[in-house]
Amino acid sequence: MGPKGKIEILPGERGSVFGQSGGQPSPKLPFHNNNEIVLPQTLQQAALHEAFVYAILAGETAFKTPGEMGLRDIRLAEAIYESDRKGGISVSI
C-alpha cells in the first residue's frame, strides 16, 4: 500500500508465490489497484544467473541490477521486520 495505490502478489493455482516446483515457476498473480498485471511466469533466479553469465561473457563491467540494489532490498526487508516487531509503526531506513 502506498501513495499511488496497492500492489499485491497472489498465488496461482499451486498455492505459493515463492520458489518453484518440478523445475517450473510457482505461478504468481500480480495486481495493481485490483487490476491484474499480465507477466510471463519465469524462474527468476535462473533468469538472473543467466544475465550474470551473459554480462561476464560480454566483458561488461556494469550490471543492470548492481549489488547496491540488493543491499537496498535487504535494508528494506529489515525495516519491514523492524516495523512489524514494533507493531507496524513507521521506521527509518
N, CA, C and O atoms as a GROMACS GRO file, in nm:
protein
  372
    1MET      N    1   0.085  -0.116   0.000
    1MET     CA    2   0.000   0.000   0.000
    1MET      C    3   0.090   0.123   0.000
    1MET      O    4   0.184   0.133   0.079
    2GLY      N    5   0.061   0.216  -0.087
    2GLY     CA    6   0.143   0.335  -0.095
    2GLY      C    7   0.063   0.451  -0.149
    2GLY      O    8  -0.058   0.440  -0.167
    3PRO      N    9   0.128   0.564  -0.174
    3PRO     CA   10   0.058   0.684  -0.218
    3PRO      C   11  -0.007   0.670  -0.356
    3PRO      O   12  -0.096   0.747  -0.390
    4LYS      N   13   0.037   0.573  -0.436
    4LYS     CA   14  -0.020   0.553  -0.569
    4LYS      C   15  -0.107   0.428  -0.576
    4LYS      O   16  -0.141   0.382  -0.685
    5GLY      N   17  -0.143   0.374  -0.462
    5GLY     CA   18  -0.229   0.257  -0.461
    5GLY      C   19  -0.164   0.139  -0.393
    5GLY      O   20  -0.074   0.154  -0.310
    6LYS      N   21  -0.209   0.020  -0.430
    6LYS     CA   22  -0.155  -0.100  -0.367
    6LYS      C   23  -0.109  -0.200  -0.473
    6LYS      O   24  -0.161  -0.206  -0.584
    7ILE      N   25  -0.011  -0.278  -0.434
    7ILE     CA   26   0.041  -0.387  -0.517
    7ILE      C   27   0.020  -0.515  -0.437
    7ILE      O   28   0.049  -0.520  -0.318
    8GLU      N   29  -0.032  -0.616  -0.503
    8GLU     CA   30  -0.050  -0.747  -0.440
    8GLU      C   31   0.011  -0.852  -0.531
    8GLU      O   32   0.006  -0.840  -0.654
    9ILE      N   33   0.068  -0.955  -0.472
    9ILE     CA   34   0.112  -1.072  -0.547
    9ILE      C   35   0.044  -1.191  -0.482
    9ILE      O   36   0.078  -1.231  -0.370
   10LEU      N   37  -0.052  -1.248  -0.553
   10LEU     CA   38  -0.129  -1.360  -0.502
   10LEU      C   39  -0.080  -1.490  -0.566
   10LEU      O   40  -0.028  -1.489  -0.677
   11PRO      N   41  -0.096  -1.600  -0.494
   11PRO     CA   42  -0.053  -1.728  -0.552
   11PRO      C   43  -0.140  -1.770  -0.668
   11PRO      O   44  -0.259  -1.737  -0.674
   12GLY      N   45  -0.080  -1.843  -0.761
   12GLY     CA   46  -0.155  -1.902  -0.872
   12GLY      C   47  -0.215  -2.034  -0.829
   12GLY      O   48  -0.244  -2.054  -0.711
   13GLU      N   49  -0.233  -2.125  -0.924
   13GLU     CA   50  -0.308  -2.246  -0.893
   13GLU      C   51  -0.239  -2.341  -0.796
   13GLU      O   52  -0.307  -2.423  -0.734
   14ARG      N   53  -0.106  -2.334  -0.779
   14ARG     CA   54  -0.039  -2.428  -0.689
   14ARG      C   55  -0.024  -2.375  -0.547
   14ARG      O   56   0.019  -2.450  -0.459
   15GLY      N   57  -0.057  -2.252  -0.522
   15GLY     CA   58  -0.066  -2.205  -0.386
   15GLY      C   59   0.045  -2.124  -0.325
   15GLY      O   60   0.027  -2.074  -0.214
   16SER      N   61   0.161  -2.105  -0.389
   16SER     CA   62   0.268  -2.027  -0.329
   16SER      C   63   0.320  -1.926  -0.429
   16SER      O   64   0.326  -1.954  -0.548
   17VAL      N   65   0.359  -1.809  -0.380
   17VAL     CA   66   0.419  -1.709  -0.468
   17VAL      C   67   0.571  -1.722  -0.467
   17VAL      O   68   0.639  -1.649  -0.539
   18PHE      N   69   0.624  -1.814  -0.387
   18PHE     CA   70   0.769  -1.828  -0.374
   18PHE      C   71   0.817  -1.956  -0.441
   18PHE      O   72   0.744  -2.055  -0.450
   19GLY      N   73   0.940  -1.953  -0.488
   19GLY     CA   74   1.007  -2.073  -0.534
   19GLY      C   75   0.957  -2.130  -0.664
   19GLY      O   76   0.903  -2.060  -0.750
   20GLN      N   77   0.977  -2.260  -0.674
   20GLN     CA   78   0.940  -2.331  -0.794
   20GLN      C   79   0.902  -2.473  -0.756
   20GLN      O   80   0.928  -2.517  -0.644
   21SER      N   81   0.842  -2.542  -0.848
   21SER     CA   82   0.801  -2.680  -0.825
   21SER      C   83   0.828  -2.760  -0.951
   21SER      O   84   0.778  -2.725  -1.058
   22GLY      N   85   0.906  -2.866  -0.940
   22GLY     CA   86   0.933  -2.950  -1.054
   22GLY      C   87   1.000  -2.877  -1.168
   22GLY      O   88   0.976  -2.909  -1.285
   23GLY      N   89   1.084  -2.779  -1.138
   23GLY     CA   90   1.152  -2.703  -1.242
   23GLY      C   91   1.067  -2.597  -1.308
   23GLY      O   92   1.111  -2.535  -1.405
   24GLN      N   93   0.948  -2.575  -1.258
   24GLN     CA   94   0.858  -2.473  -1.313
   24GLN      C   95   0.837  -2.364  -1.208
   24GLN      O   96   0.838  -2.392  -1.088
   25PRO      N   97   0.819  -2.239  -1.253
   25PRO     CA   98   0.795  -2.133  -1.155
   25PRO      C   99   0.661  -2.152  -1.085
   25PRO      O  100   0.564  -2.201  -1.144
   26SER      N  101   0.657  -2.113  -0.958
   26SER     CA  102   0.528  -2.110  -0.890
   26SER      C  103   0.450  -1.994  -0.950
   26SER      O  104   0.497  -1.880  -0.949
   27PRO      N  105   0.330  -2.021  -1.002
   27PRO     CA  106   0.253  -1.914  -1.067
   27PRO      C  107   0.223  -1.799  -0.970
   27PRO      O  108   0.190  -1.820  -0.854
   28LYS      N  109   0.234  -1.680  -1.021
   28LYS     CA  110   0.207  -1.560  -0.943
   28LYS      C  111   0.103  -1.476  -1.016
   28LYS      O  112   0.103  -1.470  -1.139
   29LEU      N  113   0.016  -1.413  -0.941
   29LEU     CA  114  -0.085  -1.324  -0.998
   29LEU      C  115  -0.064  -1.184  -0.940
   29LEU      O  116  -0.117  -1.153  -0.834
   30PRO      N  117   0.014  -1.099  -1.009
   30PRO     CA  118   0.036  -0.963  -0.958
   30PRO      C  119  -0.081  -0.870  -0.993
   30PRO      O  120  -0.138  -0.879  -1.102
   31PHE      N  121  -0.113  -0.783  -0.900
   31PHE     CA  122  -0.221  -0.686  -0.918
   31PHE      C  123  -0.173  -0.547  -0.877
   31PHE      O  124  -0.094  -0.533  -0.784
   32HIS      N  125  -0.221  -0.445  -0.948
   32HIS     CA  126  -0.202  -0.305  -0.909
   32HIS      C  127  -0.340  -0.243  -0.901
   32HIS      O  128  -0.412  -0.236  -1.000
   33ASN      N  129  -0.377  -0.199  -0.782
   33ASN     CA  130  -0.510  -0.142  -0.759
   33ASN      C  131  -0.621  -0.234  -0.813
   33ASN      O  132  -0.711  -0.189  -0.884
   34ASN      N  133  -0.612  -0.361  -0.779
   34ASN     CA  134  -0.709  -0.464  -0.815
   34ASN      C  135  -0.714  -0.498  -0.965
   34ASN      O  136  -0.802  -0.571  -1.008
   35ASN      N  137  -0.621  -0.446  -1.044
   35ASN     CA  138  -0.612  -0.479  -1.186
   35ASN      C  139  -0.495  -0.574  -1.206
   35ASN      O  140  -0.382  -0.543  -1.168
   36GLU      N  141  -0.522  -0.691  -1.267
   36GLU     CA  142  -0.416  -0.788  -1.286
   36GLU      C  143  -0.310  -0.736  -1.383
   36GLU      O  144  -0.341  -0.675  -1.486
   37ILE      N  145  -0.184  -0.759  -1.348
   37ILE     CA  146  -0.071  -0.726  -1.433
   37ILE      C  147  -0.030  -0.858  -1.499
   37ILE      O  148   0.013  -0.951  -1.431
   38VAL      N  149  -0.041  -0.866  -1.630
   38VAL     CA  150  -0.008  -0.989  -1.701
   38VAL      C  151   0.142  -0.991  -1.731
   38VAL      O  152   0.193  -0.907  -1.805
   39LEU      N  153   0.211  -1.087  -1.671
   39LEU     CA  154   0.355  -1.102  -1.689
   39LEU      C  155   0.388  -1.247  -1.719
   39LEU      O  156   0.314  -1.336  -1.679
   40PRO      N  157   0.499  -1.271  -1.789
   40PRO     CA  158   0.538  -1.410  -1.810
   40PRO      C  159   0.580  -1.472  -1.676
   40PRO      O  160   0.638  -1.405  -1.591
   41GLN      N  161   0.550  -1.600  -1.659
   41GLN     CA  162   0.592  -1.672  -1.539
   41GLN      C  163   0.734  -1.720  -1.564
   41GLN      O  164   0.758  -1.802  -1.652
   42THR      N  165   0.829  -1.670  -1.486
   42THR     CA  166   0.970  -1.705  -1.508
   42THR      C  167   1.031  -1.763  -1.382
   42THR      O  168   0.983  -1.742  -1.271
   43LEU      N  169   1.139  -1.836  -1.402
   43LEU     CA  170   1.223  -1.879  -1.290
   43LEU      C  171   1.318  -1.763  -1.264
   43LEU      O  172   1.420  -1.750  -1.332
   44GLN      N  173   1.286  -1.679  -1.168
   44GLN     CA  174   1.356  -1.552  -1.150
   44GLN      C  175   1.505  -1.568  -1.122
   44GLN      O  176   1.587  -1.495  -1.177
   45GLN      N  177   1.541  -1.663  -1.036
   45GLN     CA  178   1.682  -1.683  -1.005
   45GLN      C  179   1.758  -1.731  -1.128
   45GLN      O  180   1.870  -1.686  -1.153
   46ALA      N  181   1.698  -1.821  -1.205
   46ALA     CA  182   1.764  -1.870  -1.327
   46ALA      C  183   1.785  -1.755  -1.425
   46ALA      O  184   1.892  -1.743  -1.486
   47ALA      N  185   1.685  -1.670  -1.441
   47ALA     CA  186   1.698  -1.555  -1.532
   47ALA      C  187   1.809  -1.461  -1.486
   47ALA      O  188   1.886  -1.410  -1.567
   48LEU      N  189   1.817  -1.439  -1.356
   48LEU     CA  190   1.921  -1.352  -1.301
   48LEU      C  191   2.059  -1.412  -1.325
   48LEU      O  192   2.151  -1.342  -1.367
   49HIS      N  193   2.073  -1.543  -1.298
   49HIS     CA  194   2.203  -1.608  -1.317
   49HIS      C  195   2.244  -1.606  -1.464
   49HIS      O  196   2.361  -1.584  -1.496
   50GLU      N  197   2.150  -1.628  -1.554
   50GLU     CA  198   2.181  -1.622  -1.697
   50GLU      C  199   2.227  -1.482  -1.736
   50GLU      O  200   2.320  -1.466  -1.815
   51ALA      N  201   2.161  -1.380  -1.682
   51ALA     CA  202   2.201  -1.243  -1.713
   51ALA      C  203   2.343  -1.215  -1.664
   51ALA      O  204   2.420  -1.148  -1.732
   52PHE      N  205   2.379  -1.268  -1.545
   52PHE     CA  206   2.516  -1.254  -1.495
   52PHE      C  207   2.615  -1.318  -1.592
   52PHE      O  208   2.717  -1.259  -1.626
   53VAL      N  209   2.584  -1.439  -1.636
   53VAL     CA  210   2.673  -1.511  -1.726
   53VAL      C  211   2.693  -1.433  -1.856
   53VAL      O  212   2.806  -1.416  -1.902
   54TYR      N  213   2.583  -1.385  -1.916
   54TYR     CA  214   2.593  -1.311  -2.040
   54TYR      C  215   2.674  -1.183  -2.022
   54TYR      O  216   2.751  -1.144  -2.110
   55ALA      N  217   2.659  -1.117  -1.909
   55ALA     CA  218   2.736  -0.995  -1.882
   55ALA      C  219   2.885  -1.027  -1.870
   55ALA      O  220   2.970  -0.955  -1.924
   56ILE      N  221   2.916  -1.136  -1.801
   56ILE     CA  222   3.057  -1.175  -1.786
   56ILE      C  223   3.117  -1.212  -1.920
   56ILE      O  224   3.227  -1.168  -1.954
   57LEU      N  225   3.045  -1.294  -1.998
   57LEU     CA  226   3.095  -1.335  -2.130
   57LEU      C  227   3.114  -1.217  -2.224
   57LEU      O  228   3.204  -1.218  -2.308
   58ALA      N  229   3.030  -1.116  -2.210
   58ALA     CA  230   3.040  -0.997  -2.296
   58ALA      C  231   3.145  -0.898  -2.245
   58ALA      O  232   3.172  -0.798  -2.311
   59GLY      N  233   3.204  -0.927  -2.128
   59GLY     CA  234   3.305  -0.838  -2.073
   59GLY      C  235   3.249  -0.709  -2.017
   59GLY      O  236   3.320  -0.610  -2.004
   60GLU      N  237   3.121  -0.710  -1.983
   60GLU     CA  238   3.059  -0.589  -1.928
   60GLU      C  239   3.109  -0.566  -1.786
   60GLU      O  240   3.126  -0.661  -1.709
   61THR      N  241   3.133  -0.440  -1.753
   61THR     CA  242   3.181  -0.407  -1.619
   61THR      C  243   3.070  -0.361  -1.527
   61THR      O  244   3.089  -0.350  -1.406
   62ALA      N  245   2.954  -0.334  -1.583
   62ALA     CA  246   2.840  -0.292  -1.502
   62ALA      C  247   2.724  -0.387  -1.531
   62ALA      O  248   2.709  -0.437  -1.642
   63PHE      N  249   2.644  -0.411  -1.429
   63PHE     CA  250   2.528  -0.499  -1.445
   63PHE      C  251   2.404  -0.417  -1.419
   63PHE      O  252   2.406  -0.324  -1.339
   64LYS      N  253   2.293  -0.452  -1.487
   64LYS     CA  254   2.173  -0.369  -1.476
   64LYS      C  255   2.114  -0.368  -1.336
   64LYS      O  256   2.042  -0.274  -1.300
   65THR      N  257   2.142  -0.468  -1.255
   65THR     CA  258   2.100  -0.467  -1.115
   65THR      C  259   2.224  -0.486  -1.027
   65THR      O  260   2.258  -0.598  -0.991
   66PRO      N  261   2.292  -0.376  -0.994
   66PRO     CA  262   2.416  -0.386  -0.919
   66PRO      C  263   2.394  -0.431  -0.774
   66PRO      O  264   2.281  -0.431  -0.724
   67GLY      N  265   2.501  -0.469  -0.710
   67GLY     CA  266   2.496  -0.514  -0.571
   67GLY      C  267   2.431  -0.413  -0.477
   67GLY      O  268   2.370  -0.451  -0.377
   68GLU      N  269   2.445  -0.286  -0.509
   68GLU     CA  270   2.384  -0.183  -0.424
   68GLU      C  271   2.233  -0.199  -0.418
   68GLU      O  272   2.171  -0.169  -0.316
   69MET      N  273   2.173  -0.246  -0.527
   69MET     CA  274   2.028  -0.267  -0.526
   69MET      C  275   1.991  -0.382  -0.434
   69MET      O  276   1.890  -0.376  -0.364
   70GLY      N  277   2.073  -0.487  -0.433
   70GLY     CA  278   2.050  -0.598  -0.342
   70GLY      C  279   2.061  -0.554  -0.198
   70GLY      O  280   1.981  -0.593  -0.113
   71LEU      N  281   2.162  -0.471  -0.169
   71LEU     CA  282   2.179  -0.419  -0.034
   71LEU      C  283   2.058  -0.334   0.006
   71LEU      O  284   2.010  -0.343   0.119
   72ARG      N  285   2.009  -0.252  -0.087
   72ARG     CA  286   1.890  -0.172  -0.061
   72ARG      C  287   1.771  -0.263  -0.027
   72ARG      O  288   1.695  -0.234   0.066
   73ASP      N  289   1.756  -0.371  -0.102
   73ASP     CA  290   1.645  -0.463  -0.077
   73ASP      C  291   1.655  -0.526   0.062
   73ASP      O  292   1.554  -0.540   0.130
   74ILE      N  293   1.776  -0.563   0.102
   74ILE     CA  294   1.795  -0.621   0.236
   74ILE      C  295   1.759  -0.518   0.343
   74ILE      O  296   1.694  -0.552   0.442
   75ARG      N  297   1.801  -0.394   0.324
   75ARG     CA  298   1.767  -0.289   0.422
   75ARG      C  299   1.617  -0.268   0.430
   75ARG      O  300   1.562  -0.247   0.538
   76LEU      N  301   1.549  -0.273   0.315
   76LEU     CA  302   1.403  -0.260   0.316
   76LEU      C  303   1.338  -0.376   0.390
   76LEU      O  304   1.246  -0.356   0.471
   77ALA      N  305   1.384  -0.498   0.363
   77ALA     CA  306   1.328  -0.615   0.432
   77ALA      C  307   1.351  -0.605   0.582
   77ALA      O  308   1.261  -0.635   0.660
   78GLU      N  309   1.470  -0.563   0.623
   78GLU     CA  310   1.498  -0.547   0.766
   78GLU      C  311   1.406  -0.443   0.828
   78GLU      O  312   1.358  -0.461   0.941
   79ALA      N  313   1.379  -0.333   0.756
   79ALA     CA  314   1.290  -0.229   0.808
   79ALA      C  315   1.147  -0.283   0.821
   79ALA      O  316   1.077  -0.248   0.916
   80ILE      N  317   1.104  -0.366   0.727
   80ILE     CA  318   0.971  -0.426   0.736
   80ILE      C  319   0.960  -0.511   0.862
   80ILE      O  320   0.862  -0.501   0.936
   81TYR      N  321   1.061  -0.595   0.886
   81TYR     CA  322   1.060  -0.679   1.007
   81TYR      C  323   1.064  -0.595   1.134
   81TYR      O  324   0.995  -0.626   1.231
   82GLU      N  325   1.145  -0.488   1.133
   82GLU     CA  326   1.152  -0.400   1.250
   82GLU      C  327   1.017  -0.334   1.275
   82GLU      O  328   0.971  -0.329   1.389
   83SER      N  329   0.953  -0.284   1.170
   83SER     CA  330   0.822  -0.223   1.184
   83SER      C  331   0.721  -0.323   1.241
   83SER      O  332   0.641  -0.288   1.328
   84ASP      N  333   0.726  -0.446   1.193
   84ASP     CA  334   0.635  -0.549   1.243
   84ASP      C  335   0.659  -0.575   1.392
   84ASP      O  336   0.565  -0.585   1.470
   85ARG      N  337   0.787  -0.586   1.429
   85ARG     CA  338   0.819  -0.608   1.572
   85ARG      C  339   0.767  -0.495   1.659
   85ARG      O  340   0.733  -0.516   1.776
   86LYS      N  341   0.761  -0.373   1.602
   86LYS     CA  342   0.719  -0.255   1.679
   86LYS      C  343   0.570  -0.225   1.658
   86LYS      O  344   0.525  -0.113   1.685
   87GLY      N  345   0.495  -0.324   1.611
   87GLY     CA  346   0.351  -0.306   1.598
   87GLY      C  347   0.306  -0.235   1.473
   87GLY      O  348   0.193  -0.186   1.467
   88GLY      N  349   0.392  -0.227   1.372
   88GLY     CA  350   0.352  -0.167   1.245
   88GLY      C  351   0.382  -0.019   1.232
   88GLY      O  352   0.337   0.045   1.136
   89ILE      N  353   0.458   0.037   1.326
   89ILE     CA  354   0.488   0.180   1.315
   89ILE      C  355   0.590   0.204   1.204
   89ILE      O  356   0.663   0.112   1.165
   90SER      N  357   0.596   0.326   1.153
   90SER     CA  358   0.696   0.362   1.052
   90SER      C  359   0.832   0.362   1.116
   90SER      O  360   0.849   0.404   1.230
   91VAL      N  361   0.930   0.313   1.040
   91VAL     CA  362   1.069   0.314   1.087
   91VAL      C  363   1.155   0.381   0.981
   91VAL      O  364   1.119   0.384   0.863
   92SER      N  365   1.268   0.433   1.023
   92SER     CA  366   1.359   0.498   0.929
   92SER      C  367   1.444   0.392   0.858
   92SER      O  368   1.481   0.290   0.915
   93ILE      N  369   1.474   0.422   0.733
   93ILE     CA  370   1.561   0.332   0.656
   93ILE      C  371   1.693   0.401   0.632
   93ILE      O  372   1.783   0.344   0.569
   0.00000   0.00000   0.00000
